[in-house]
Amino acid sequence: MLFSEVIGQQEIKAKLRNLVEHNRLSHALLLNAPEGAGGLPLALAFAQFLVCERVSAGESKTNFPAESCNSCPSCIKAAQLIHPDIHYVYPVISRKTGDKPISADFITEWREFISQFPYGTIFDWLQFIQADNKQGNITAHECNEINRKLSLKSFESGYKILIMWMPEYLRNEGNKLLKLIEEPPPDTLFILVTEEEAQVLPTILSRMQVIRLPRPSLTDIRDALVSRAGVAPEQARQLAVVSEQNYREALRQLQHGQDDWLGLLREWLNAILKTGPMAQVKWVEEISKAGREKQKQFLQYFIHLLEEAIRLRMSDGALADLPDAERDFALRLNKTADLAAQQAIVEQLNKSVYYIERNAHAKMLFHALTIRLYHILATGEEAVVI
């Protein structure tokens, strides 16, 4: 995988390159990345960068490479996840009673999974290997195997690299790795990728150089959806918003990408402020037929528009990157509700998202929410009519 295939994270990529260029690379890195931010793709790209023959040859030159060549034998093997000096560890399951599974038992599935879902979650992975109700683990047997593999000399590269995905699934047996992490063989590199830094064993965490990845920007997610998934720019931006800049979540929501959230919101607010109870009941009936995920996405989109309206108010209309339709709607929201009302609505919407996640009755929730919004908006200067 190439750095250019990792969505956003330009500062982190530059930092990793600089560590290599100036020979300041720690032997133990922990990439702490929220779901959908690209922690695993970045680890894969960095491993390929380290074993790339062009990068190795350029380490002492003035013009240090910014990217692996993707064409030398080492890059080709790394891209196919078959490089003999790059090892992978990830949660696995027992296929039958008495098994002592290790990651290598699932390497074929792992390669296929990364090919299809480079931004996949642990849930995606366990579904992919048909775990059913089994929980994934990184076992004591795996730790013994790591100690064995990394005690060997490298085959082709100057580095021996271990990429461990989801070290939070490593329990107390992870203490078996402490000596290896503290006193590794020469040119051995650990890259751990976590979504929950606080869940990593403290004894391991204390031995790591932690690099925290932010979520990619809305623009990064939008552009990735346009270029990789063929999504129209406006739809891609909407998906980026409702997924809260989580690329994997945006892909999940793509099946709902044809939903016109802005039109649905117009209809709702007009029912609240103009057309009255019958229209409100009809609207609630329709939204109640949608699944919980779609209901959450819709409310999160409304929260996004309110936040943009507040920014628009505070910046005297200077929001150049807001699409025209959303900008016009945000301006109308600012005429309909003052700042205090907008903040009250955001609070109500966040509560509703919370209750939806906990299986609240949809009709009751949206009827109650409609009444609350009416009382918040009833004193506005003018109604929203689009």
Backbone torsions as a table, in degrees:
resi	resn	phi	psi	omega
1	MET	NA	143.9	-179.7
2	LEU	-98.1	154.6	173.0
3	PHE	-56.6	-37.2	-177.4
4	SER	-66.3	-17.7	178.4
5	GLU	-86.6	-8.4	177.0
6	VAL	-88.6	126.6	-175.4
7	ILE	-71.1	123.1	177.4
8	GLY	63.7	-142.9	176.9
9	GLN	59.2	35.5	-176.8
10	GLN	-62.2	-41.6	-179.0
11	GLU	-64.4	-41.0	-179.4
12	ILE	-67.7	-41.5	177.0
13	LYS	-58.6	-46.1	179.9
14	ALA	-62.2	-39.9	179.6
15	LYS	-62.9	-44.8	-180.0
16	LEU	-64.2	-42.6	177.8
17	ARG	-60.9	-43.1	-178.9
18	ASN	-64.8	-36.9	177.6
19	LEU	-60.3	-40.8	179.5
20	VAL	-71.8	-46.9	-175.9
21	GLU	-59.0	-39.6	-176.2
22	HIS	-100.3	15.3	174.8
23	ASN	55.4	43.6	179.2
24	ARG	-117.6	18.9	-175.8
25	LEU	-74.2	123.5	175.4
26	SER	-69.5	154.4	179.1
27	HIS	-81.9	-5.5	-178.0
28	ALA	-142.4	108.7	-179.4
29	LEU	-112.4	141.3	170.9
30	LEU	-118.9	114.1	175.2
31	LEU	-91.1	112.0	179.4
32	ASN	-99.4	107.3	-173.2
33	ALA	-131.5	129.1	174.5
34	PRO	-62.9	158.3	179.5
35	GLU	-52.0	134.5	176.5
36	GLY	80.3	4.8	-178.7
37	ALA	-92.0	-13.4	174.3
38	GLY	99.9	26.7	179.3
39	GLY	-60.0	-48.6	-179.0
40	LEU	-68.1	-47.3	175.8
41	PRO	-56.0	-38.0	179.2
42	LEU	-66.4	-40.6	177.4
43	ALA	-62.1	-42.8	178.9
44	LEU	-64.3	-42.1	179.2
45	ALA	-65.6	-39.8	-179.6
46	PHE	-67.5	-40.2	177.7
47	ALA	-61.2	-43.2	178.0
48	GLN	-63.6	-39.5	178.6
49	PHE	-59.7	-41.9	-176.6
50	LEU	-69.1	-35.6	-178.2
51	VAL	-90.7	-7.1	-178.5
52	CYS	-59.9	131.7	-178.2
53	GLU	-68.1	-32.1	178.0
54	ARG	-67.6	-41.0	178.2
55	VAL	-65.8	-44.3	179.5
56	SER	-60.3	-40.8	-179.9
57	ALA	-70.8	-24.6	-175.5
58	GLY	-96.6	6.0	-174.9
59	GLU	-65.5	-26.4	-178.5
60	SER	-104.1	5.6	-177.4
61	LYS	-97.2	160.6	-179.2
62	THR	-65.9	-43.6	-177.3
63	ASN	-90.5	82.0	-176.5
64	PHE	-73.5	134.4	-177.3
65	PRO	-61.1	141.7	176.8
66	ALA	-93.6	-9.5	-175.0
67	GLU	-151.3	149.3	173.3
68	SER	-68.2	153.9	-172.9
69	CYS	-73.4	-26.4	179.8
70	ASN	66.4	14.7	-178.6
71	SER	-132.9	-18.3	177.9
72	CYS	-72.6	161.6	-179.2
73	PRO	-54.8	-38.6	-179.1
74	SER	-65.6	-42.3	178.6
75	CYS	-63.9	-42.0	-178.9
76	ILE	-62.3	-42.4	178.9
77	LYS	-67.9	-41.8	179.7
78	ALA	-63.4	-40.6	-179.4
79	ALA	-64.7	-30.9	179.5
80	GLN	-90.9	2.4	-179.2
81	LEU	60.4	37.4	179.1
82	ILE	-125.4	12.7	179.7
83	HIS	-68.7	129.2	-173.8
84	PRO	-68.2	-14.7	-178.6
85	ASP	-104.2	6.0	174.8
86	ILE	-115.0	116.5	-177.0
87	HIS	-110.4	146.6	-175.6
88	TYR	-122.0	135.2	176.1
89	VAL	-129.9	136.0	-175.9
90	TYR	-158.0	160.5	179.8
91	PRO	-60.9	136.7	178.5
92	VAL	-133.7	173.4	-178.3
93	ILE	-125.6	161.2	172.9
94	SER	-81.2	130.8	179.6
95	ARG	-84.2	-23.4	175.6
96	LYS	-152.7	160.5	-177.3
97	THR	-57.2	133.5	178.4
98	GLY	90.9	-7.1	177.6
99	ASP	-62.4	148.7	168.6
100	LYS	-120.6	77.3	-170.6
101	PRO	-71.5	146.7	171.3
102	ILE	-129.4	165.6	-175.1
103	SER	-58.9	-35.6	-178.1
104	ALA	-60.2	-25.0	178.2
105	ASP	-66.9	-19.8	-175.7
106	PHE	-116.4	20.5	-172.7
107	ILE	-65.3	-34.0	177.9
108	THR	-64.1	-45.9	177.2
109	GLU	-64.0	-37.8	-179.5
110	TRP	-61.6	-46.0	179.6
111	ARG	-62.0	-41.8	179.4
112	GLU	-67.4	-40.1	179.7
113	PHE	-61.8	-47.8	179.8
114	ILE	-63.3	-37.1	178.0
115	SER	-61.8	-40.4	-176.8
116	GLN	-89.2	-37.3	-172.4
117	PHE	-133.1	65.8	-179.4
118	PRO	-60.2	-24.0	177.1
119	TYR	-103.0	19.8	-177.2
120	GLY	-66.2	158.9	-180.0
121	THR	-99.5	172.9	176.2
122	ILE	-62.9	-34.5	176.1
123	PHE	-62.7	-44.2	177.9
124	ASP	-58.4	-44.4	-177.9
125	TRP	-63.7	-46.7	-179.0
126	LEU	-65.7	-35.4	173.8
127	GLN	-65.2	-39.1	-176.9
128	PHE	-63.1	-37.1	-179.5
129	ILE	-95.6	14.5	174.7
130	GLN	56.0	52.6	-179.2
131	ALA	-73.8	-18.8	-175.7
132	ASP	54.8	-120.0	-178.5
133	ASN	-94.7	5.0	-179.6
134	LYS	-76.2	145.8	177.3
135	GLN	-95.4	139.6	177.3
136	GLY	-76.9	150.7	178.8
137	ASN	-147.4	155.3	167.0
138	ILE	-108.6	111.7	-163.5
139	THR	-93.5	170.4	174.6
140	ALA	-61.3	-36.8	178.2
141	HIS	-62.2	-39.1	176.5
142	GLU	-62.1	-42.5	-179.9
143	CYS	-61.5	-40.1	176.3
144	ASN	-62.1	-39.5	179.7
145	GLU	-66.9	-38.5	177.6
146	ILE	-61.5	-46.6	178.2
147	ASN	-58.5	-39.6	-179.2
148	ARG	-68.1	-48.3	-175.6
149	LYS	-63.3	-43.5	-174.0
150	LEU	-79.9	-7.2	174.5
151	SER	-81.2	-13.7	-179.4
152	LEU	-83.4	158.6	176.2
153	LYS	-73.8	154.0	176.6
154	SER	-67.0	151.5	-177.9
155	PHE	-87.1	-46.5	-172.4
156	GLU	-129.2	-37.2	-172.1
157	SER	-94.4	165.2	171.9
158	GLY	-71.8	-20.8	-177.6
159	TYR	-109.8	149.3	160.7
160	LYS	-111.4	125.2	-171.9
161	ILE	-122.4	132.1	172.7
162	LEU	-114.3	120.8	173.1
163	ILE	-104.0	115.1	177.6
164	MET	-109.8	116.9	180.0
165	TRP	-96.8	128.1	179.2
166	MET	67.7	58.2	178.2
167	PRO	-64.9	-11.0	175.1
168	GLU	-66.8	-13.4	175.5
169	TYR	-89.3	4.9	176.1
170	LEU	-94.7	114.6	-176.4
171	ARG	-87.2	-155.0	-175.9
172	ASN	-60.2	-21.0	176.9
173	GLU	-62.5	-16.1	176.8
174	GLY	-61.7	-19.5	177.8
175	ASN	-63.3	-17.4	174.8
176	LYS	-62.8	-20.5	-176.3
177	LEU	-93.0	-5.6	-170.5
178	LEU	-60.7	-45.6	-178.8
179	LYS	-63.3	-40.7	-179.8
180	LEU	-64.7	-41.9	-179.6
181	ILE	-68.6	-37.5	-176.9
182	GLU	-75.4	-36.9	-178.8
183	GLU	-131.2	70.1	-175.9
184	PRO	-75.4	157.3	171.3
185	PRO	-60.6	160.4	-179.4
186	PRO	-56.0	143.7	175.1
187	ASP	57.3	34.2	174.9
188	THR	-103.7	133.2	-177.0
189	LEU	-127.6	129.1	172.7
190	PHE	-102.2	129.0	172.4
191	ILE	-123.7	107.7	178.6
192	LEU	-101.3	136.8	-178.2
193	VAL	-121.5	115.0	-176.3
194	THR	-125.6	155.2	169.9
195	GLU	-104.1	-14.6	-176.9
196	GLU	-134.0	84.2	-177.8
197	GLU	-54.6	-38.0	-177.1
198	ALA	-66.5	-18.6	-178.8
199	GLN	-91.1	-5.3	178.2
200	VAL	-77.1	141.5	179.3
201	LEU	-50.3	126.5	-179.1
202	PRO	-56.9	-34.6	-179.5
203	THR	-65.5	-31.6	176.3
204	ILE	-81.8	-43.8	-177.8
205	LEU	-57.2	-38.8	-177.3
206	SER	-66.6	-15.3	-178.8
207	ARG	-101.5	7.7	-174.7
208	MET	-109.4	147.5	164.5
209	GLN	-88.6	115.2	-173.7
210	VAL	-90.5	129.6	174.4
211	ILE	-121.4	118.1	-175.7
212	ARG	-99.1	125.1	-179.6
213	LEU	-93.6	131.6	172.5
214	PRO	-78.7	169.3	170.8
215	ARG	-69.6	143.8	173.8
216	PRO	-58.9	155.9	180.0
217	SER	-71.4	164.4	175.1
218	LEU	-56.8	-40.4	-179.7
219	THR	-64.2	-42.1	179.0
220	ASP	-60.7	-46.2	-179.6
221	ILE	-65.9	-43.8	178.9
222	ARG	-58.6	-48.9	-177.4
223	ASP	-64.1	-37.0	178.2
224	ALA	-65.6	-41.4	178.5
225	LEU	-64.6	-37.7	179.1
226	VAL	-67.2	-48.7	-173.0
227	SER	-79.8	-32.3	-174.0
228	ARG	-99.0	-33.0	-176.1
229	ALA	-110.7	-0.4	177.7
230	GLY	67.2	29.8	-178.1
231	VAL	-86.6	141.3	176.5
232	ALA	-62.3	145.5	-174.2
233	PRO	-54.2	-44.5	-178.3
234	GLU	-65.4	-43.1	178.3
235	GLN	-65.4	-39.3	179.8
236	ALA	-62.9	-39.6	179.3
237	ARG	-65.7	-40.7	178.9
238	GLN	-62.6	-41.7	178.0
239	LEU	-65.3	-39.5	178.4
240	ALA	-61.2	-37.5	-179.0
241	VAL	-69.7	-53.3	-173.5
242	VAL	-71.6	-20.3	176.2
243	SER	-86.6	-0.8	-178.3
244	GLU	54.3	44.2	175.5
245	GLN	62.4	30.7	175.0
246	ASN	-104.6	108.5	-172.7
247	TYR	-63.9	-38.9	179.8
248	ARG	-64.6	-41.5	179.3
249	GLU	-65.5	-36.8	178.1
250	ALA	-61.8	-39.9	178.1
251	LEU	-66.2	-38.4	177.2
252	ARG	-61.9	-39.8	-175.8
253	GLN	-79.7	-7.6	-178.1
254	LEU	-60.0	-29.4	177.9
255	GLN	-64.0	-20.9	176.4
256	HIS	-102.3	12.7	-171.3
257	GLY	-64.3	-18.6	179.6
258	GLN	-81.7	-5.8	179.5
259	ASP	-65.3	131.8	179.1
260	ASP	-92.7	85.3	-177.5
261	TRP	-62.2	-39.2	-177.4
262	LEU	-65.7	-42.8	177.4
263	GLY	-63.7	-40.1	178.8
264	LEU	-64.4	-37.9	179.6
265	LEU	-69.1	-41.5	175.8
266	ARG	-56.5	-46.9	-177.9
267	GLU	-60.9	-41.1	-178.5
268	TRP	-65.8	-49.8	-177.4
269	LEU	-67.1	-36.2	175.5
270	ASN	-65.6	-36.4	176.7
271	ALA	-65.5	-38.5	180.0
272	ILE	-67.8	-42.8	-169.4
273	LEU	-101.5	-19.1	-172.1
274	LYS	-126.0	-58.2	-166.1
275	THR	-87.2	-12.6	167.1
276	GLY	92.4	-172.9	-170.6
277	PRO	-57.8	-40.4	-178.3
278	MET	-62.5	-43.0	178.6
279	ALA	-66.2	-35.3	178.7
280	GLN	-65.3	-44.8	179.6
281	VAL	-61.8	-42.9	179.2
282	LYS	-61.9	-43.0	-178.8
283	TRP	-65.2	-43.1	-179.9
284	VAL	-63.1	-38.6	177.8
285	GLU	-59.6	-42.1	-177.7
286	GLU	-68.4	-48.3	-177.8
287	ILE	-66.7	-28.0	-179.8
288	SER	-69.1	-23.1	179.3
289	LYS	-76.7	-19.1	179.1
290	ALA	-73.9	156.2	177.3
291	GLY	-73.2	168.7	-178.0
292	ARG	-59.9	-38.9	-178.0
293	GLU	-63.5	-42.6	179.1
294	LYS	-66.4	-38.2	178.1
295	GLN	-63.5	-43.3	177.0
296	LYS	-61.8	-45.1	-179.6
297	GLN	-59.4	-42.7	-179.8
298	PHE	-62.2	-47.5	-179.5
299	LEU	-65.0	-38.3	177.4
300	GLN	-65.5	-34.1	176.6
301	TYR	-66.6	-40.2	177.7
302	PHE	-63.3	-42.3	176.9
303	ILE	-59.1	-43.8	178.3
304	HIS	-58.3	-46.0	-178.9
305	LEU	-64.8	-38.0	177.1
306	LEU	-65.2	-40.7	177.5
307	GLU	-63.6	-39.5	177.4
308	GLU	-66.5	-37.8	177.9
309	ALA	-62.4	-40.6	178.7
310	ILE	-65.5	-42.6	177.3
311	ARG	-62.9	-39.4	179.1
312	LEU	-62.5	-41.1	178.0
313	ARG	-63.3	-44.5	-175.9
314	MET	-73.3	-25.8	-176.7
315	SER	-100.7	11.9	-179.6
316	ASP	55.5	39.6	174.6
317	GLY	86.9	5.4	-175.7
318	ALA	-92.5	75.6	173.5
319	LEU	-129.5	87.9	-170.6
320	ALA	-70.5	-27.4	-173.1
321	ASP	-89.6	4.2	-179.8
322	LEU	-85.0	126.5	178.5
323	PRO	-56.6	151.8	-173.8
324	ASP	-56.7	-44.5	-177.1
325	ALA	-63.7	-42.6	179.7
326	GLU	-70.7	-37.0	178.1
327	ARG	-62.3	-44.7	178.9
328	ASP	-62.6	-42.0	-179.9
329	PHE	-65.7	-41.0	179.4
330	ALA	-63.0	-39.1	177.8
331	LEU	-63.2	-38.9	178.5
332	ARG	-68.7	-36.3	175.2
333	LEU	-61.8	-37.3	179.3
334	ASN	-67.3	-28.5	176.5
335	LYS	-78.9	-30.3	-176.1
336	THR	-80.2	-35.7	-174.1
337	ALA	-136.8	138.1	175.9
338	ASP	-78.4	179.6	-174.8
339	LEU	-60.3	-43.6	-179.5
340	ALA	-62.2	-40.6	179.1
341	ALA	-65.9	-41.2	179.7
342	GLN	-63.3	-41.8	178.4
343	GLN	-65.7	-36.0	177.4
344	ALA	-65.8	-38.4	178.9
345	ILE	-66.2	-44.1	178.4
346	VAL	-57.4	-41.5	179.0
347	GLU	-62.0	-44.2	179.1
348	GLN	-64.9	-39.7	-179.6
349	LEU	-66.8	-41.7	178.4
350	ASN	-62.7	-40.2	176.1
351	LYS	-61.6	-41.0	-178.9
352	SER	-65.7	-40.4	175.7
353	VAL	-59.1	-43.2	178.6
354	TYR	-58.5	-45.6	-177.5
355	TYR	-70.8	-35.2	177.3
356	ILE	-62.1	-41.5	178.7
357	GLU	-61.7	-21.1	-179.2
358	ARG	-107.7	26.4	171.0
359	ASN	66.2	37.3	175.0
360	ALA	-62.9	151.3	176.9
361	HIS	-67.7	118.6	-170.0
362	ALA	-61.0	-45.5	-177.2
363	LYS	-63.0	-46.5	-179.9
364	MET	-61.8	-42.5	-177.9
365	LEU	-63.8	-47.7	-176.0
366	PHE	-74.1	-30.3	173.0
367	HIS	-63.9	-47.6	179.8
368	ALA	-62.9	-41.2	-179.9
369	LEU	-65.3	-39.1	177.9
370	THR	-60.7	-43.9	179.3
371	ILE	-64.1	-42.4	-179.8
372	ARG	-63.6	-42.7	179.9
373	LEU	-65.5	-35.9	177.0
374	TYR	-59.2	-46.6	-178.0
375	HIS	-68.3	-31.2	177.7
376	ILE	-72.8	-39.3	-173.1
377	LEU	-91.2	-13.4	-170.9
378	ALA	-59.5	-25.2	-178.3
379	THR	-93.9	7.3	-179.8
380	GLY	-64.2	161.0	-176.7
381	GLU	-71.9	-34.4	177.5
382	GLU	-153.1	159.2	-177.7
383	ALA	-88.1	159.2	176.8
384	VAL	-81.3	114.4	175.9
385	VAL	-129.3	116.6	-177.0
386	ILE	-108.2	NA	NA
